[in-house]
Amino acid sequence: MPAASAAAWVVAYMLASGSAAAAGGDLVSVGYHRFQGSDLAVPHRSIDAGDGHTVAVGLDGGLRAWGLNVSGESAPPVFGIPVKSAAAGTYFTVALLDDGSLRSWGDNRFGQCTPPGGPASFIAVSAGNGHAMALGADLQVRCWGRNDHGQAPSTLPMQGIIGISAGAFHSAAVDANGAVFAWGAGEVASADWAQYGQSIVPAGLAPAAQVDCGGFHTLARLRSGGVRAWGWNSFGQCTVPAGLPAAAQVAAGGIHSAALLASGEIICWGSSDVGQCAVPAGLGPCKAVSCGEKHTVALLRTGEARCWGGNGTMQCNVPGDLGAPLQMAVGGGHAVVLGARGEVSAWGDNASAQCVVPTGLSPASAVAAGGSHSVAVVSGRPRCWGRNDFLQCAPPTWLDGVLAVAAGETHTMALRSDATVVCWGNDESGQCSVPGDLSAIGSIAAGADHSVARCIDGAVRCWGSDESGQCDVPAGLPSIAAVAAGAGHTVALTAAGGVRCWGDDSFGQSSPPAFGSPVQRVVAGAFHTAALAADGTVRTWGRSAYGEAPSGTDLSPARGLWAGRYFTVVERFVPLPSDLDGDGQVGGADLGRLLGQWGSTGSGLGGDLNRDGVVNGADLGIMLGDWTASGM
């Protein structure tokens, strides 16, 4: 039997009520709120295709791999730290952990599984055919492994890089200005093997938002949504279909290419000798695509993983128990959750019907919760319900291609696939007056009456009410990875894992404490702020009139964090009692310990799970229940 996760279920309770925490993964809400708990599925958030294997990473930090396993590439080790993202190479896999460190396993003939030293934290990884790349929090690129074509030099001069990609024998990167760099095989175009010009960036290439390397060709997604391709084209993999709509993502395979459109549709071109370009009929809207040597994988907005093409090593056999993405948003006094199949649920304060989810809403791809209204994205278009006195629930009829949404007290924001922002609702403080020069946006956040955007290059822009200086972005702010907004303050998470705040500090909400490890998530309530560090600790600061920023309360180890107007929600990891060896899993080792104590009597026995003084069949039943509870 496979080992079961020690995070078996999720519950919510108010800390002030004195309720005891249940074992497993529990959702703890502190402060003033009016919503009750709801079961949440264990999520998955990304997928990547390698030469002959596939990897997927969950929002819970779990990693799954399947397909070719000749060098152990589909057998990930136990990390003890959640995984943030992973890349599948040829016979090896690289993982980026939540603490910013790297792990690699599989074939190491070229040293591709021996990451170099570097910055304290990395933010992205990519894997090729014997070499790997990582982007540091300092926005510089590190390469290691196979370097026979110059694809993995020890040093690179580029600065301010925001995206990387490793191909078979070449590498590429894009910087904050949209410039594309490529090196390795293909720096010349000739009849020699591996030299197809895949590293010759076209002259006059418009600013790019993403780059992806295939076997011997390269794709670039421009900020305009256009797609450019260069390199080997014997199978048409560089012949971008005429009239291709704006792309939200591109992916390059061995001898084929793919584009994910803003609508969620996937278009493939190039060789389809084993069906890698034969997008399944009826494939629902997708949120991500990746191309392997001869197979294609997609992550649907509903959370399902789908694969097609070559399956000689079972790389397209998606495990039946693979989880699905999940998103949760909390507003003034309610919560909105995006479930495993794209279904939307809401609970809490329903005075403005903000928890009455419209029928026919599923499948959704993103959600947001405002002061008294809710938002979901369906087929690239926002759907809103709840309070609408400022038309915060009336998005422009032409608005489409939406990837993410944010909701303030009485206004709503949308981030489109072309990296632009659209706002609607209350504009009394200018919070909906998007600056005319705003572009290349990576993420958004909405405060009570101001708006925040994080640019792809790590810069921050704010507009709307500046009564407390919440829109006065500090000079010299380092590269920012995420933003959050409260009633009158703004919070930024630096790429290096630090926290910066500005604006209203009347309750200390803009004075962050010191952290013992890099921070990986920041959230803001009306007058309080909270942060989740890589070691699972949670720190809160600011006003705590309703217990929303408790001092001296141990909320760790945590793996999720949200903030409402006057409350904070923490998803914690609490080991199950059946995890006798404390390794975070309920498996054979725990069963062995229980059987070793079988029939023993007395107090303090680890195997006496029901605490009746004897280890027997009743305890075995509890362990087996924990074993299967997670669905692993």
NULUM-592162 format. One record per residue (C-alpha): residue in three letters; z, x, y. Coordinates in steps of 0.2 Angstrom, whole numbers, plus 5000, padded with zeros to 4 digits. Each point is the difference from the previous one (the first is absolute). Example, Ala and Ser with C-alpha at 12.3 -4.5 7.8 and 13.67 -1.06 7.14 Angstrom:
! NULUM-592162
rest z x y
ala 5039 5062 4978
ser 4997 5006 5017
! end
This chain:
! NULUM-592162
rest z x y
met 5000 5000 5000
pro 4996 5006 5018
ala 5015 5004 5011
ala 5005 4986 5012
ser 5002 5003 5018
ala 5018 5000 5006
ala 4995 4989 5015
ala 4999 4984 4991
trp 5001 4986 5013
val 5003 4997 5018
val 5013 4989 5009
ala 5006 4997 5017
tyr 5017 4997 5007
met 5009 5002 5017
leu 5011 5015 5000
ala 5014 4992 5010
ser 5002 4987 4987
gly 5008 5012 4988
ser 4987 4997 4986
ala 4999 5013 4987
ala 4984 5009 4997
ala 4990 4996 4984
ala 4994 5014 4989
gly 4981 5004 5002
gly 4990 5001 5016
asp 5009 4989 5013
leu 4994 4994 5017
val 5015 5001 5012
ser 5000 4990 5016
val 5013 5005 5013
gly 5003 4991 5017
tyr 4996 4982 5006
his 4986 4991 4990
arg 4997 4983 4992
phe 4989 5005 4985
gln 5004 5001 4981
gly 4994 5012 4987
ser 4984 4999 4991
asp 4994 5009 4985
leu 4987 5014 5004
ala 4988 5008 4988
val 5000 5019 4998
pro 4984 5005 5010
his 4986 5013 4999
arg 4991 5006 5016
ser 4986 5012 4996
ile 4988 5006 4986
asp 4989 5015 4998
ala 4986 5005 4988
gly 4998 5017 4993
asp 4987 5008 4988
gly 5006 4991 4985
his 5017 4992 5005
thr 5008 4988 5012
val 5016 5000 5009
ala 5010 4986 5010
val 5015 5001 5010
gly 5012 4986 5004
leu 5010 4995 5015
asp 5015 5003 4990
gly 4995 5019 4998
gly 4995 4998 4982
leu 4984 5009 4994
arg 4988 4994 4985
ala 4986 5010 4993
trp 4987 4996 4986
gly 4984 5006 4993
leu 4996 5018 4995
asn 5016 5010 4996
val 4993 5017 4992
ser 5011 5010 5012
gly 5014 4988 5003
glu 4992 4993 5016
ser 5005 4982 4995
ala 5018 5004 4995
pro 5009 5002 5016
pro 5017 5008 5000
val 5017 4992 5005
phe 5002 5004 5018
gly 5017 4992 5005
ile 4992 4997 5017
pro 4988 4986 5004
val 4981 5004 5001
lys 4991 4996 5017
ser 4982 5003 4994
ala 4990 5009 4987
ala 4983 5008 4997
ala 4991 5001 4983
gly 4990 5016 4998
thr 4990 5008 4985
tyr 5013 5001 4986
phe 5015 5001 5013
thr 5010 4988 5012
val 5009 5004 5016
ala 5014 4989 5007
leu 5007 4999 5017
leu 5018 4995 4999
asp 5010 4990 5013
asp 5009 5015 5006
gly 4984 5008 5005
ser 5000 5012 4985
leu 4985 5003 4987
arg 5000 4999 4981
ser 4985 5004 4989
trp 4997 4999 4981
gly 4986 5003 4988
asp 4987 5014 4999
asn 5006 5015 5010
arg 4987 5013 4996
phe 4995 5002 5018
gly 5018 4998 5006
gln 4996 4982 5006
cys 5017 4994 4994
thr 5009 5014 5009
pro 5001 4993 5018
pro 5003 5013 5014
gly 5015 5001 5012
gly 4997 4993 5017
pro 5007 4987 5012
ala 5016 4991 4996
ser 4991 4984 4997
phe 4982 4995 4994
ile 4992 4983 5005
ala 4984 5000 4989
val 4992 5007 4984
ser 4983 5001 4992
ala 4994 5008 4984
gly 4983 5007 4995
asn 4993 5009 4985
gly 5013 5014 4998
his 5006 5000 5018
ala 5012 4990 5010
met 5003 4997 5019
ala 5015 4993 5009
leu 5003 4995 5018
gly 5016 5006 5008
ala 5010 4991 5013
asp 4995 5013 5012
leu 4982 4993 4997
gln 4993 5016 4992
val 4992 5001 4984
arg 5005 5010 4985
cys 4989 5004 4985
trp 5003 5008 4983
gly 4992 5002 4983
arg 4982 5004 4996
asn 4991 5009 5014
asp 4984 5007 4992
his 4990 4991 5014
gly 5013 5002 5014
gln 5006 4982 4997
ala 5018 5005 5001
pro 5003 5014 5013
ser 5018 5006 5002
thr 4999 4996 5019
leu 4990 4988 5011
pro 4998 5001 5019
met 4999 4981 5003
gln 5014 4991 5009
gly 5004 4982 5003
ile 4993 4994 4983
ile 5003 4982 4995
gly 4990 4998 4984
ile 4995 5011 4985
ser 4989 4999 4985
ala 4996 5012 4985
gly 4984 4999 4991
ala 4994 5009 4984
phe 4997 5017 5009
his 5002 4996 5018
ser 5013 4993 5012
ala 4999 4990 5017
ala 5012 4994 5013
val 4999 4990 5016
asp 5011 5003 5016
ala 5008 4989 5013
asn 4984 5001 5011
gly 4989 4994 4985
ala 4992 5017 4997
val 4996 5003 4982
phe 5002 5017 4991
ala 4993 5005 4983
trp 5001 5016 4990
gly 4996 5007 4983
ala 4985 4997 4989
gly 4985 4993 5010
glu 5002 5010 5016
val 4982 5004 4998
ala 4986 4989 4993
ser 4991 5008 4986
ala 4994 4998 4982
asp 5015 5010 4994
trp 5013 4990 4989
ala 5013 4991 5010
gln 4991 5004 5017
tyr 4994 4983 5006
gly 5005 5001 5018
gln 5016 4989 4997
ser 5010 5011 5012
ile 4987 5000 5014
val 5007 4987 5012
pro 4985 4991 5008
ala 4997 5006 5018
gly 5006 4987 5013
leu 5010 4990 4987
ala 5009 4986 5010
pro 5019 5000 4999
ala 5007 4997 4983
ala 5015 4991 4994
gln 4999 5005 4981
val 4991 5013 4989
asp 4999 5000 4981
cys 4992 5013 4989
gly 4991 4996 4984
gly 4993 5011 4987
phe 4986 5008 5011
his 4999 4989 5014
thr 5011 4994 5015
leu 5003 4983 5009
ala 5007 4997 5017
arg 5006 4983 5007
leu 4997 5000 5018
arg 5012 4993 5013
ser 4987 4987 5003
gly 5001 4995 4982
gly 4983 5008 4996
val 4997 5011 4985
arg 4992 5017 4999
ala 4996 5010 4984
trp 4993 5017 4996
gly 4998 5012 4986
trp 4992 4997 4983
asn 4990 4984 4999
ser 4991 5001 4984
phe 5008 4983 4995
gly 4999 4992 5017
gln 5019 5003 5002
cys 4996 5006 5018
thr 4988 4985 5004
val 5012 4988 5009
pro 4994 4983 4998
ala 4990 4993 5015
gly 5010 4988 5010
leu 5016 5004 4993
pro 5014 4991 5010
ala 5014 5009 5007
ala 5011 5009 4987
ala 5019 5001 4999
gln 4999 5014 4987
val 4988 5011 4991
ala 5001 5009 4983
ala 4989 5013 4992
gly 4999 5002 4981
gly 4991 5012 4989
ile 4982 4993 5003
his 5004 4984 5009
ser 5008 4993 5016
ala 5010 4985 5005
ala 5005 4991 5016
leu 5014 4987 5003
leu 4994 4988 5014
ala 5012 4991 5012
ser 4997 4984 4990
gly 5008 5008 4984
glu 4983 5002 4992
ile 4995 5016 4991
ile 4982 5006 5001
cys 4995 5015 4988
trp 4984 5010 5000
gly 4994 5015 4990
ser 4999 5002 4981
ser 5006 4986 4990
asp 4996 5008 4983
val 5017 4994 4992
gly 5002 4985 5012
gln 5010 5009 5013
cys 4991 4991 5014
ala 5000 4983 4991
val 5013 4992 5011
pro 5008 4986 4989
ala 4993 4982 5004
gly 5014 4990 5008
leu 5010 5015 5005
gly 5012 4994 5013
pro 5003 5008 5017
cys 5006 5018 4999
lys 5011 5011 5010
ala 4996 5017 4993
val 4986 5008 4989
ser 4999 5017 4992
cys 4986 5008 4990
gly 5002 5012 4985
glu 4987 5011 4991
lys 4992 4984 4993
his 5012 4986 5003
thr 5006 4989 5014
val 5017 4993 5004
ala 5005 4987 5012
leu 5017 4993 5006
leu 4998 4981 5003
arg 5009 4992 5015
thr 5008 4989 4986
gly 5008 5016 4993
glu 4989 5002 4985
ala 4992 5016 4995
arg 4982 4999 4994
cys 4989 5014 4992
trp 4982 5001 4995
gly 4988 5013 4994
gly 5002 5014 4987
asn 5014 4996 4989
gly 4998 5014 4987
thr 5018 5006 5002
met 5007 4983 5004
gln 5002 5003 5018
cys 4994 4982 5004
asn 5013 4992 4988
val 5013 4995 5014
pro 5017 4998 4992
gly 5004 4981 4998
asp 5018 5003 5007
leu 4994 5009 5016
gly 5009 4993 5015
ala 4993 4993 5016
pro 5002 5004 5018
leu 5013 4991 5010
gln 5004 4998 5019
met 5015 4993 5008
ala 5002 4996 5019
val 5016 4993 5009
gly 5000 4991 5016
gly 5013 4992 5012
gly 5009 4991 4986
his 4988 4999 4985
ala 4990 5010 4988
val 4982 5000 4994
val 4995 5008 4983
leu 4983 5004 4993
gly 5002 4999 4981
ala 4992 5008 4985
arg 4984 4989 5000
gly 4998 4998 5019
glu 5011 4985 5001
val 5010 4998 5016
ser 5018 4993 5000
ala 5012 4998 5014
trp 5019 4995 5002
gly 5013 5000 5013
asp 5001 4992 5017
asn 4987 4986 5000
ala 5003 4991 5017
ser 4982 5003 5005
ala 4993 4998 4982
gln 4997 5018 4999
cys 5005 5000 4982
val 4988 4986 4995
val 4985 5010 4993
pro 4984 4991 5002
thr 4991 4995 4984
gly 4985 5010 4994
leu 5006 5016 5008
ser 4999 5011 4985
pro 4994 5013 4997
ala 5007 5009 5015
ser 4999 5018 5004
ala 5014 5003 5013
val 5014 4990 5009
ala 5010 5001 5015
ala 5015 4990 5007
gly 5004 4997 5019
gly 5013 4992 5010
ser 4997 4983 4993
his 4982 5001 4992
ser 4992 5008 4985
val 4983 5008 4997
ala 4990 5004 4985
val 4983 5008 4998
val 4988 4991 4988
ser 4982 5007 4998
gly 5002 5011 5015
arg 5005 4986 5011
pro 5017 4996 5007
arg 5009 4983 4996
cys 5015 4995 5010
trp 5013 4987 4999
gly 5017 4995 5009
arg 5004 5000 5018
asn 4984 5000 5011
asp 5006 4996 5018
phe 4991 5016 5006
leu 4985 4998 4988
gln 5008 5014 4989
cys 4993 4991 4985
ala 4982 4998 5008
pro 4991 5016 4996
pro 4982 5001 5007
thr 4988 4991 4989
trp 4988 5015 5000
leu 5013 5012 4993
asp 4997 5007 4983
gly 5001 5017 4991
val 5019 5000 5002
leu 5009 5013 4990
ala 5018 4998 5007
val 5010 4988 5011
ala 5016 5001 5010
ala 5010 4986 5009
gly 5011 5001 5015
glu 5012 4987 5007
thr 4985 4989 5007
his 4984 5011 4997
thr 4990 5006 4986
met 4990 5016 4997
ala 4986 5004 4987
leu 4993 5017 4995
arg 4982 4999 4995
ser 4990 5011 4988
asp 4991 5008 5015
ala 5017 5007 5006
thr 5001 4988 5015
val 5014 4988 5004
val 4999 4982 5006
cys 5015 4990 5007
trp 5003 4982 5003
gly 5015 4989 5006
asn 5012 5002 5014
asp 4993 5013 5013
glu 5013 4997 5014
ser 5005 5019 4999
gly 4983 5006 4995
gln 5004 5002 4982
cys 4983 4993 4995
ser 4990 5010 5013
val 4994 5013 4989
pro 4995 5016 5010
gly 4981 5001 5002
asp 5000 5018 4994
leu 5010 4997 4984
ser 4991 5005 4984
ala 5002 5009 4983
ile 5016 4991 4996
gly 5009 5004 4984
ser 5015 4987 5001
ile 5008 4987 5011
ala 5017 4993 5004
ala 5006 4986 5011
gly 5016 4999 5010
ala 5007 4985 5008
asp 4988 5001 5015
his 4991 5016 4998
ser 4987 5008 4988
val 4999 5017 4992
ala 4985 5009 4992
arg 5000 5016 4990
cys 4984 5009 5002
ile 4992 5009 4985
asp 5003 5016 5009
gly 5018 4997 5000
ala 5002 4995 5019
val 5009 4984 5005
arg 4994 4987 5013
cys 5011 4985 5006
trp 4997 4986 5012
gly 5009 4984 5006
ser 5017 4999 5007
asp 5007 5016 5005
glu 5016 4993 5008
ser 5011 5013 4990
gly 4987 5014 4998
gln 4994 4994 4983
cys 4982 5004 5005
asp 5004 5017 5007
val 4994 5011 4986
pro 5010 5017 5002
ala 4989 5015 5005
gly 4998 5013 4986
leu 5003 4987 4986
pro 4994 5009 4984
ser 4988 4992 4988
ile 5006 4983 4994
ala 4999 4992 4983
ala 5007 4983 5003
val 5007 4989 5014
ala 5012 4985 5002
ala 5005 4989 5015
gly 5015 4991 5005
ala 5005 4988 5014
gly 4999 5014 5013
his 4998 5016 4991
thr 4987 5009 4990
val 5003 5011 4984
ala 4988 5014 4993
leu 5001 5009 4984
thr 4993 5018 5002
ala 4988 5007 4987
ala 5014 5013 4996
gly 5012 4986 4996
gly 5010 5000 5017
val 5004 4984 5010
arg 4997 4998 5019
cys 5005 4985 5010
trp 4998 4994 5018
gly 5003 4985 5010
asp 5016 4989 5001
asp 5015 5010 4994
ser 5014 4988 5006
phe 5007 4999 4982
gly 4995 5017 4994
gln 4984 4994 4992
ser 4990 5014 5007
ser 5012 5014 4995
pro 4996 5004 4982
pro 5013 5009 4990
ala 4997 5016 4990
phe 4992 4999 4983
gly 5003 5011 4984
ser 4982 4999 4994
pro 4983 4994 5008
val 4999 4982 5004
gln 4986 4990 4992
arg 5002 4983 5008
val 5006 4993 5017
val 5003 4982 5005
ala 5006 4991 5015
gly 5010 4984 5003
ala 5003 4992 5017
phe 5014 5013 5005
his 5002 5011 4985
thr 4990 5013 4990
ala 5000 5005 4982
ala 4992 5015 4991
leu 4998 5004 4981
ala 5000 5018 4996
ala 4991 5009 4985
asp 5017 5002 4991
gly 5002 4981 5000
thr 5013 4999 5013
val 5000 4987 5014
arg 5006 5002 5018
thr 5002 4986 5012
trp 5004 5001 5019
gly 5001 4989 5015
arg 5008 4983 5002
ser 5009 4993 4985
ala 5007 4984 5007
tyr 4995 4991 4984
gly 5002 5015 4988
glu 4982 5005 5001
ala 5004 5018 5003
pro 5016 5003 4990
ser 5009 5016 5002
gly 5007 5008 4984
thr 4991 4988 4988
asp 4992 5010 4986
leu 4983 4991 4998
ser 4992 5014 4989
pro 4991 5004 4990
ala 4987 4990 5008
arg 4981 4999 4998
gly 4995 4986 5012
leu 5006 4995 5018
trp 4996 4986 5012
ala 5008 4994 5016
gly 5000 4982 5007
arg 5006 4995 5017
tyr 5019 5001 4996
phe 5000 5006 4982
thr 4994 5014 4989
val 4994 4999 4982
val 5001 5015 4988
glu 4993 5001 4982
arg 5011 5011 4990
phe 4999 5008 4983
val 5016 4997 4990
pro 4999 5007 4982
leu 5002 4987 4986
pro 5016 5002 4989
ser 4989 5003 4985
asp 4994 5016 5008
leu 5013 5010 4991
asp 4992 5017 5003
gly 4997 4996 5019
asp 4982 5006 4999
gly 4994 4984 5009
gln 4992 4992 4985
val 5007 4990 4985
gly 4992 5007 4985
gly 5003 5009 4983
ala 5012 5012 5006
asp 5012 4986 5006
leu 4997 4991 4984
gly 5005 5016 4990
arg 5016 5001 5011
leu 5005 4982 4996
leu 4997 5002 4982
gly 5010 5016 4999
gln 5015 4989 5006
trp 4996 4986 4989
gly 5016 4992 4994
ser 5011 5010 5011
thr 5015 4991 5009
gly 5010 5004 5015
ser 4997 5001 5019
gly 4988 5010 5010
leu 4986 5000 4987
gly 4983 5002 5008
gly 4992 4989 4986
asp 5012 4986 5003
leu 4989 4991 5012
asn 5009 4984 5000
arg 5017 5008 5002
asp 5008 4991 4985
gly 5007 5015 4992
val 4988 5003 4986
val 4982 5006 4999
asn 4990 4988 4989
gly 4985 4989 4999
ala 5004 4991 5017
asp 4999 5016 5009
leu 4983 5004 4991
gly 4994 4983 5006
ile 5004 5004 5018
met 4991 5017 4999
leu 4984 4992 4992
gly 5000 4987 5014
asp 5001 5014 5013
trp 4986 5009 4990
thr 4988 4986 5002
ala 5005 4992 5016
ser 4989 5011 5011
gly 4984 4996 4990
met 4996 5018 4998
! end
